[in-house]
Amino acid sequence: MTAELVRGQNHPLPGTRLEVRVSAAQPVVAAATLSDERRKVRGTSWVAHPGAPTLPGLEVSRQAAADHRLAVDLDALPDDAHQVNVLLALPVGVAGPAGFGAVAAPFVAVTGLDGAEIASYTLTDLSVESAVVALELYRRQDAWKVRAVGQGYAGGLAEMLTDQGLPQAQDLAAAIDEAVAQGLARSVTPPPPRPADEARVRAAAQGHTTGRHPAAPQGDPAVTHPLPPAPAQPGPPAPGDAAPARTGDGPVDYTHPRRQTSAPPPPPPAAPRAAPGQPAQPVAGDATGWSLEERLYNQVWGMFEDLARTTAAYRSAVDFADSRMEQELDKVLSDPRSRIGGAGDAARETARAKHGDLVDQAKAALDRDLGQLAAEADVVEPALPPAFADWSSPVWHAYRAPMEIPMAVRLGGLRLPERPDLRIPMLVRLPLERGLWIDSGRSGTDSLADADTLRRLALDSAVAHAARLLAVYPPGEFTVHVIDPAGTGAAALAPLVTSGVLDEPPASGAAGTGAVLTKLTQRVDLLQMAVRGGVTSSLPPDLDTGEHLLVVNDFPHGFDDRAVTQLRYLADEGPAVGVHLMMVADREDAREYGPLLDPLWRALLRLTPVPDDHLADPWVGHAWTYEPPLPPSGSEVLHHVLAGAGRARRTGSR
């Protein structure tokens, strides 16, 4: 039976190999410190955090997430470590609450390796604190116990680490914040939370808990999987927002007009169940949601979750098999009597046979699950609407400008090396919550491509992204601006120019670049002042309330310091008022700016023009291979879609 602890209460631990599971309403940073008999942390080597996630007997998550799984082996801790402190903190430098009082109370649980809860604790009564000591595992007379602490710190990680006696607290807190920021910058966007998670979060926010917590997936013991969610992106985003609309004298409303506040209806009846012993037949739209679009969106992220979970379980099983075989071989070699001779050879063969059996069982389970996912993908992919579909989908051949803004858009595909042919659509909520950076630098996956080829592919990818965004918004609801300072991208940008989807030709030269940046920064200033001051009725009547996208090619060539500052401002403040940034740039070209541009790169979601395994998720720590959404070679689908979007834009009809 689980012991539901209150602040200050302790409970004995029945074993020494444990997991500490954390669940919160939005991404939090999880860390842990070791303390000696005087409750002091002796140095940074006694702190496990996203930048250094592993210590002897202790492993934490590598980035901020809504759920975490911390692995603890109390027998493997240093002999002079008498206490393990589990720490939680809100990420800094990103949009989000400043204190735990603004979010639902986090939930922590100590479990055995089988997932059975030993003790749980809901951290209530927090307010302005941005960091908190959630639990402590401590040794008393050769026995270990867990205590619910809930000690919060308004000064964040630095104050909390200082209170634990760490001399380098300020420097370490800054290093942790930087590691978390880099993790968030490369994380994929998470989908909405599952209904079970939503109910638990609501109960925690009201100060109640049932003591039951959804079991985390089996996988990497150091990271978690809330899943979805992004996230993504990295807590889970609210249902999709759309173009801003002015209602009366109130503020500009960026809420999607179809947002629902009550639970969605169940999915439609599924296909008849398969015969006993046969896998269930997949059905497109077999998920909850108010519309087929929402059901397909949730199903795609369910496929992402399933692929992440089953792969994590396989990798964990292989790691366990490797570890057990290594331990058994070490045991054989440690005994001089068994190092040589028939007994030693037999022990080695037995260890290797056990290892092979475990790996074979794990591989069979993986192949079974991946086969079911592949069958589901074969059914779901052809049913996706244009906003979710690949450029090779037939739905684009009958393209017509939509009448409503979709809830999400496809920015590419995601896959894992265990099944390279199984691709999950990478869907991102609309409107975009962060800008995009198409990296034109040398990729780790495609190191054979020369610099000119990568730049050309990067701009082609940016044009494909812009075309998709233009195609999925109703006419007049999305405007694209282009800056090409040296005019080097004229050929790649030609589809946007000739189709008539641009109000103005791409800006070039210092004067053209400055004019576009000034116009968009003034728009952001105007909308922000109107919203914050509650005077949106004073906005100019001819001001369109649609979304705007600025595509910047070949940054930083042709940009002075003022233009760079304006770009940083647009990246940080623009998305909140419907102005988004898409940069085609090689970070190495901008190295002369040094750390000045670090906030800019972190504010943008990095995408690559070639397949690359640079996208990480905050749930199970996989490195996902991202594939850009380029049209098939020789296809005219991009020109066809842009021509249709251009006609609809000029005529105001579909």
URDAQUI-V821473 format. One record per residue. N is the residue number from 1. PHI is phi in degrees with one decimal (* if undefined). OMEGA is omega in whole degrees, -180 to 180 (NA if undefined). Layout:
n & phi & omega
N & PHI & OMEGA
N & PHI & OMEGA
This chain:
n & phi & omega
1 & * & -180
2 & -74.4 & 174
3 & -89.8 & 178
4 & -89.2 & -173
5 & -85.9 & 168
6 & -113.7 & -175
7 & -55.9 & 179
8 & 91.1 & -178
9 & -80.3 & 178
10 & -120.6 & -178
11 & -155.7 & -180
12 & -68.4 & 178
13 & -103.6 & -175
14 & -76.5 & -179
15 & -144.5 & -177
16 & -112.9 & 176
17 & -104.1 & -168
18 & -136.0 & 167
19 & -128.7 & 172
20 & -110.2 & -177
21 & -106.1 & -177
22 & -121.9 & 176
23 & -135.7 & -179
24 & -136.4 & -179
25 & -77.9 & 179
26 & -152.5 & -177
27 & -58.1 & 175
28 & -131.3 & 176
29 & -92.4 & 177
30 & -111.7 & 178
31 & -144.7 & 179
32 & -151.4 & 177
33 & -124.7 & 173
34 & -104.6 & 179
35 & -124.5 & 177
36 & -87.7 & -177
37 & -65.7 & 177
38 & -97.3 & 178
39 & 65.2 & 180
40 & -113.0 & 175
41 & -88.0 & -170
42 & -78.4 & -179
43 & 174.6 & -178
44 & -65.1 & 178
45 & -70.6 & 177
46 & -103.9 & 180
47 & -124.1 & 174
48 & -101.4 & -175
49 & -149.9 & -175
50 & -55.6 & 179
51 & -78.9 & 179
52 & -144.9 & -166
53 & -78.0 & -172
54 & -123.0 & 170
55 & -128.4 & 175
56 & -56.3 & 179
57 & 80.6 & -175
58 & -152.2 & 177
59 & -147.0 & -178
60 & -120.1 & -180
61 & -68.3 & -177
62 & -91.7 & 178
63 & -161.8 & -180
64 & -67.3 & 180
65 & -159.0 & 178
66 & -78.0 & 177
67 & -130.5 & 179
68 & -137.0 & 170
69 & -131.5 & -180
70 & -100.6 & -179
71 & -91.9 & -178
72 & -133.4 & 171
73 & -122.6 & -173
74 & -63.8 & 179
75 & -71.1 & -177
76 & -93.2 & 179
77 & -68.7 & 174
78 & -56.1 & -176
79 & -59.8 & -177
80 & -91.4 & 175
81 & -92.2 & -177
82 & -109.9 & -175
83 & -156.3 & 174
84 & -116.2 & 180
85 & -106.0 & 178
86 & -93.3 & -173
87 & -113.3 & 174
88 & -126.7 & 179
89 & -149.1 & 175
90 & -81.4 & 178
91 & -61.4 & 178
92 & -105.6 & 178
93 & 78.9 & 176
94 & -129.5 & 178
95 & -65.1 & -179
96 & 165.7 & -178
97 & -65.9 & 180
98 & -91.4 & -179
99 & -143.1 & -179
100 & -66.4 & 179
101 & -66.0 & -178
102 & -91.0 & -180
103 & -126.5 & 177
104 & -62.1 & -175
105 & -61.5 & 177
106 & -64.9 & -180
107 & -120.8 & 178
108 & -126.8 & 180
109 & -145.2 & 172
110 & -99.3 & -177
111 & -128.8 & 169
112 & -79.4 & -180
113 & -67.3 & 177
114 & -85.6 & 179
115 & 90.2 & -180
116 & -71.4 & -179
117 & -72.3 & 175
118 & -100.2 & 179
119 & -152.0 & 179
120 & -135.8 & -176
121 & -154.8 & 175
122 & -102.9 & -173
123 & -83.4 & 179
124 & -96.7 & 175
125 & 64.2 & 173
126 & -97.9 & -180
127 & -132.8 & -175
128 & -86.6 & -177
129 & -67.3 & 178
130 & -105.7 & 175
131 & -144.4 & -175
132 & -151.4 & 169
133 & -85.3 & -174
134 & -80.4 & -177
135 & -136.5 & 167
136 & -135.3 & 173
137 & -102.3 & -172
138 & -133.6 & -176
139 & -101.7 & 176
140 & -134.6 & 177
141 & 53.3 & 176
142 & 65.6 & 175
143 & -123.9 & -178
144 & -106.3 & 177
145 & -134.1 & 174
146 & -117.3 & 178
147 & -125.5 & 173
148 & -78.5 & -174
149 & -105.4 & 180
150 & 68.8 & 179
151 & -84.9 & -177
152 & -100.0 & -179
153 & -137.1 & 178
154 & -70.1 & 180
155 & -83.1 & 174
156 & 77.9 & -176
157 & -59.1 & -177
158 & -59.7 & -180
159 & -66.0 & -178
160 & -65.9 & 180
161 & -68.6 & 176
162 & -62.8 & 180
163 & -64.7 & 178
164 & -88.8 & 173
165 & 86.1 & -179
166 & -86.7 & -177
167 & -64.5 & -176
168 & -94.8 & -173
169 & -60.3 & -177
170 & -62.4 & -178
171 & -64.7 & -179
172 & -67.7 & 178
173 & -60.6 & 178
174 & -64.8 & 179
175 & -66.0 & 178
176 & -66.1 & 179
177 & -59.8 & -180
178 & -66.6 & 179
179 & -62.4 & 179
180 & -67.3 & -180
181 & -62.3 & 178
182 & -66.2 & 178
183 & -65.4 & 179
184 & -65.9 & -177
185 & -66.1 & -178
186 & -109.4 & -177
187 & -87.6 & 177
188 & -82.5 & -176
189 & -76.6 & -179
190 & -82.1 & 174
191 & -82.7 & -178
192 & -64.8 & 178
193 & -69.7 & 177
194 & -75.1 & -178
195 & -54.1 & -179
196 & -63.5 & 179
197 & -67.0 & -180
198 & -61.2 & -180
199 & -64.0 & -179
200 & -66.7 & 180
201 & -64.1 & 179
202 & -63.5 & 180
203 & -63.7 & 180
204 & -66.4 & -180
205 & -65.4 & 179
206 & -89.2 & 177
207 & 83.4 & -180
208 & -121.0 & 174
209 & -151.5 & 179
210 & -88.9 & -177
211 & 81.0 & 179
212 & -107.4 & -178
213 & -133.3 & -179
214 & -57.4 & -179
215 & -64.9 & 177
216 & -74.6 & -178
217 & -69.6 & 175
218 & -78.0 & -179
219 & 176.1 & -179
220 & -58.1 & -174
221 & -71.2 & -176
222 & -100.1 & -176
223 & -130.4 & -175
224 & -128.0 & -175
225 & -144.7 & -177
226 & -76.1 & -171
227 & -15.5 & 12
228 & 0.8 & NA
229 & * & 133
230 & -44.0 & -102
231 & -143.2 & NA
232 & * & 108
233 & 98.6 & NA
234 & * & NA
235 & * & -178
236 & -58.1 & -178
237 & -72.0 & 175
238 & -70.9 & 177
239 & -53.6 & -167
240 & -56.1 & 175
241 & -91.6 & -178
242 & -131.1 & -177
243 & -64.1 & -178
244 & -67.6 & 178
245 & -137.8 & 178
246 & -93.8 & 179
247 & -120.3 & 179
248 & 60.1 & -180
249 & -97.5 & -178
250 & -78.3 & -180
251 & -70.6 & 176
252 & -62.1 & -176
253 & -100.8 & 179
254 & -98.3 & -177
255 & -84.0 & 178
256 & -62.7 & -176
257 & -63.4 & -179
258 & -98.5 & -179
259 & -61.1 & 180
260 & -111.7 & -179
261 & -105.0 & 178
262 & -110.3 & -176
263 & -65.5 & 180
264 & -73.2 & 177
265 & -70.2 & 178
266 & -69.2 & 179
267 & -66.2 & 178
268 & -65.9 & -180
269 & -55.3 & -179
270 & -79.3 & 178
271 & -65.9 & 179
272 & -54.8 & -179
273 & -63.9 & 179
274 & -73.8 & 178
275 & -64.4 & 179
276 & -53.6 & -180
277 & 86.5 & 179
278 & -104.6 & 179
279 & -66.1 & 179
280 & -64.3 & 179
281 & -79.3 & -178
282 & -69.8 & 180
283 & -133.5 & 177
284 & -69.0 & -179
285 & 82.8 & -177
286 & -84.3 & 178
287 & -155.6 & 179
288 & -77.0 & 178
289 & 161.7 & -178
290 & -81.8 & -177
291 & -139.7 & 177
292 & -61.9 & 178
293 & -58.2 & -179
294 & -68.0 & 179
295 & -66.1 & 177
296 & -66.8 & 177
297 & -59.3 & -180
298 & -65.2 & 179
299 & -68.7 & 179
300 & -60.9 & 179
301 & -71.3 & 172
302 & -66.1 & 175
303 & -65.1 & 176
304 & -59.2 & 179
305 & -61.4 & -178
306 & -63.1 & 179
307 & -64.9 & 179
308 & -64.5 & -177
309 & -66.9 & -175
310 & -67.4 & 177
311 & -69.8 & 177
312 & -62.7 & 179
313 & -64.2 & 179
314 & -64.2 & -179
315 & -63.6 & 178
316 & -64.4 & 180
317 & -64.9 & 178
318 & -65.2 & 177
319 & -60.0 & 179
320 & -64.8 & 180
321 & -62.6 & 178
322 & -61.6 & -178
323 & -63.6 & -178
324 & -66.7 & 178
325 & -63.8 & 179
326 & -62.9 & 178
327 & -64.2 & -179
328 & -67.0 & 177
329 & -67.9 & 177
330 & -61.0 & 179
331 & -64.2 & 178
332 & -65.0 & -177
333 & -71.5 & -179
334 & -74.1 & -180
335 & -102.2 & -178
336 & -56.8 & -177
337 & -72.3 & -176
338 & -108.9 & -179
339 & -69.9 & -178
340 & -125.3 & 177
341 & 94.6 & -177
342 & -64.0 & -179
343 & -64.2 & 179
344 & -64.9 & 179
345 & -62.2 & 180
346 & -65.2 & 179
347 & -64.3 & 179
348 & -66.2 & 179
349 & -62.1 & 179
350 & -63.9 & 180
351 & -62.7 & -180
352 & -69.3 & 178
353 & -65.6 & 177
354 & -61.5 & 179
355 & -61.2 & 180
356 & -62.7 & 179
357 & -63.5 & -180
358 & -63.0 & -179
359 & -65.5 & 179
360 & -63.5 & 178
361 & -63.8 & 179
362 & -64.5 & -180
363 & -67.0 & 178
364 & -63.9 & 178
365 & -65.3 & 178
366 & -63.9 & -179
367 & -61.4 & 178
368 & -62.5 & -178
369 & -66.8 & -180
370 & -67.3 & 176
371 & -63.6 & 177
372 & -65.7 & 179
373 & -66.4 & 178
374 & -62.5 & 178
375 & -64.5 & 178
376 & -66.4 & 179
377 & -62.2 & 179
378 & -63.4 & 179
379 & -86.9 & -174
380 & -75.7 & -174
381 & -56.0 & 180
382 & -67.9 & -177
383 & -91.1 & -175
384 & -71.8 & 175
385 & -71.3 & -176
386 & -52.5 & -178
387 & -61.9 & -178
388 & -100.5 & -168
389 & -85.6 & 173
390 & -73.1 & 180
391 & -62.0 & 180
392 & -80.9 & -178
393 & -70.4 & 178
394 & -63.7 & -177
395 & -61.1 & -179
396 & -73.4 & -179
397 & -71.3 & 177
398 & -107.1 & -174
399 & -63.2 & 170
400 & -135.8 & -180
401 & -58.4 & -177
402 & -74.2 & 176
403 & -98.1 & -180
404 & -131.5 & 178
405 & -79.3 & 179
406 & -71.3 & -179
407 & -79.3 & -178
408 & -157.1 & 178
409 & -138.5 & -180
410 & -86.8 & 179
411 & -111.3 & -180
412 & 145.4 & 179
413 & -129.6 & -180
414 & -128.5 & 178
415 & -150.0 & 178
416 & -122.4 & -174
417 & -65.9 & 179
418 & -65.0 & 179
419 & -149.9 & -173
420 & -60.3 & -178
421 & -82.2 & 180
422 & -95.0 & -176
423 & -112.8 & 178
424 & -103.2 & 178
425 & -58.3 & 176
426 & -91.6 & -177
427 & -100.9 & -179
428 & -125.2 & -178
429 & -60.6 & 173
430 & -111.1 & -5
431 & -71.1 & -179
432 & -57.5 & 179
433 & -89.4 & 176
434 & -151.2 & 180
435 & -74.3 & -177
436 & -119.7 & 175
437 & -121.3 & 176
438 & -88.4 & -172
439 & -78.7 & 179
440 & -92.9 & 178
441 & -80.9 & -178
442 & -67.3 & -177
443 & -92.1 & 178
444 & -67.0 & -178
445 & -84.0 & -177
446 & -116.0 & -176
447 & -79.0 & -178
448 & -84.6 & -179
449 & -70.7 & 179
450 & -81.1 & -174
451 & -61.4 & -179
452 & -65.1 & 179
453 & -64.2 & 180
454 & -64.5 & 178
455 & -63.3 & -180
456 & -65.9 & 179
457 & -64.2 & -180
458 & -63.9 & 180
459 & -69.9 & 175
460 & -59.2 & 178
461 & -63.5 & 179
462 & -62.6 & 178
463 & -63.9 & 178
464 & -64.1 & 177
465 & -63.5 & 180
466 & -62.8 & 179
467 & -63.1 & 180
468 & -64.6 & 179
469 & -63.1 & 177
470 & -62.3 & -175
471 & -73.7 & -174
472 & -94.0 & 175
473 & -95.0 & 175
474 & -61.5 & -180
475 & -55.9 & 178
476 & 84.5 & -178
477 & -94.6 & -178
478 & -146.2 & -178
479 & -120.7 & -180
480 & -112.8 & 172
481 & -115.1 & -178
482 & -128.8 & 173
483 & -117.8 & 176
484 & -130.9 & -168
485 & -52.7 & -177
486 & -98.2 & -179
487 & 71.1 & -177
488 & -77.1 & -176
489 & -103.5 & -174
490 & -58.0 & -177
491 & -66.5 & -179
492 & -69.5 & -179
493 & -82.6 & -176
494 & -55.9 & 179
495 & -58.4 & 178
496 & -69.8 & -177
497 & -73.3 & -174
498 & -72.4 & -178
499 & -80.0 & 179
500 & 80.8 & 180
501 & -85.5 & 178
502 & -99.3 & 175
503 & -71.5 & -178
504 & -136.1 & 177
505 & -65.7 & 180
506 & -54.3 & -180
507 & -76.7 & 179
508 & -136.0 & -180
509 & 72.7 & -178
510 & -64.1 & -178
511 & -66.9 & 180
512 & -65.0 & 178
513 & -61.6 & -179
514 & -63.4 & -179
515 & -65.4 & -180
516 & -66.0 & -179
517 & -63.4 & 179
518 & -64.8 & -180
519 & -62.7 & -178
520 & -75.2 & 177
521 & -66.2 & 176
522 & -66.3 & 177
523 & -63.8 & 178
524 & -61.3 & 179
525 & -58.4 & -176
526 & -63.5 & -179
527 & -66.4 & 179
528 & -62.5 & 180
529 & -64.5 & -179
530 & -66.7 & -179
531 & -68.1 & -178
532 & -66.9 & -180
533 & -88.5 & 180
534 & 66.5 & -177
535 & -122.4 & -179
536 & -64.7 & 177
537 & -67.1 & 180
538 & -88.7 & 178
539 & -63.9 & 179
540 & -56.9 & -177
541 & -63.7 & -179
542 & -91.8 & 180
543 & -78.0 & 180
544 & -74.1 & -177
545 & -104.4 & 179
546 & -80.3 & 178
547 & -84.3 & 178
548 & -125.9 & 178
549 & -126.0 & 176
550 & -106.8 & 176
551 & -99.0 & -178
552 & -114.4 & -180
553 & -102.1 & 170
554 & 61.1 & 174
555 & -66.1 & 7
556 & -100.8 & -178
557 & -61.8 & 180
558 & 85.1 & -180
559 & -111.4 & 174
560 & -92.3 & -176
561 & -61.5 & -180
562 & -65.4 & 179
563 & -65.0 & 178
564 & -63.6 & 178
565 & -62.6 & 179
566 & -66.0 & 177
567 & -62.8 & 178
568 & -60.0 & 180
569 & -65.2 & 179
570 & -64.5 & 180
571 & -64.4 & -177
572 & -80.7 & -170
573 & -104.4 & -174
574 & -64.7 & -175
575 & -57.1 & -178
576 & -65.7 & -180
577 & -120.4 & 171
578 & 84.5 & 175
579 & -117.7 & -173
580 & -118.1 & -175
581 & -122.3 & 172
582 & -129.6 & -176
583 & -108.8 & 170
584 & -106.1 & -170
585 & -156.2 & 171
586 & -107.3 & -177
587 & -58.1 & -179
588 & -65.0 & 178
589 & -65.1 & -178
590 & -101.4 & -176
591 & -64.6 & -179
592 & -65.4 & 178
593 & -79.3 & 178
594 & 60.8 & -177
595 & -69.8 & -180
596 & -58.7 & -177
597 & -95.4 & 180
598 & -55.0 & 178
599 & -61.4 & 179
600 & -67.5 & -180
601 & -63.4 & -178
602 & -69.9 & -179
603 & -76.6 & -175
604 & -110.6 & 175
605 & -84.7 & -177
606 & -78.2 & 174
607 & -123.9 & -178
608 & -119.6 & 180
609 & -83.3 & 177
610 & -130.4 & 179
611 & -56.8 & -177
612 & -154.6 & -178
613 & -95.0 & -176
614 & -102.5 & -177
615 & -89.8 & 178
616 & -109.0 & 173
617 & -113.7 & -177
618 & -87.8 & -174
619 & -103.0 & 179
620 & -123.4 & 173
621 & 76.9 & 179
622 & -68.1 & 168
623 & -96.6 & -177
624 & -83.7 & 174
625 & -82.7 & -180
626 & -93.7 & 177
627 & -119.5 & -177
628 & -67.9 & -177
629 & -88.6 & 179
630 & -87.2 & 177
631 & -63.5 & 177
632 & -58.5 & -180
633 & -58.9 & 180
634 & 82.1 & -178
635 & -80.0 & 177
636 & -103.3 & -175
637 & -62.9 & -180
638 & -62.7 & 179
639 & -64.4 & 180
640 & -62.6 & -178
641 & -68.3 & 179
642 & -64.4 & 177
643 & -62.6 & 178
644 & -64.9 & 178
645 & -66.1 & 178
646 & -65.9 & 178
647 & -62.9 & 180
648 & -63.4 & -180
649 & -68.9 & -179
650 & -73.4 & -176
651 & -94.1 & -178
652 & 74.6 & 180
653 & -130.4 & 180
654 & -77.4 & NA
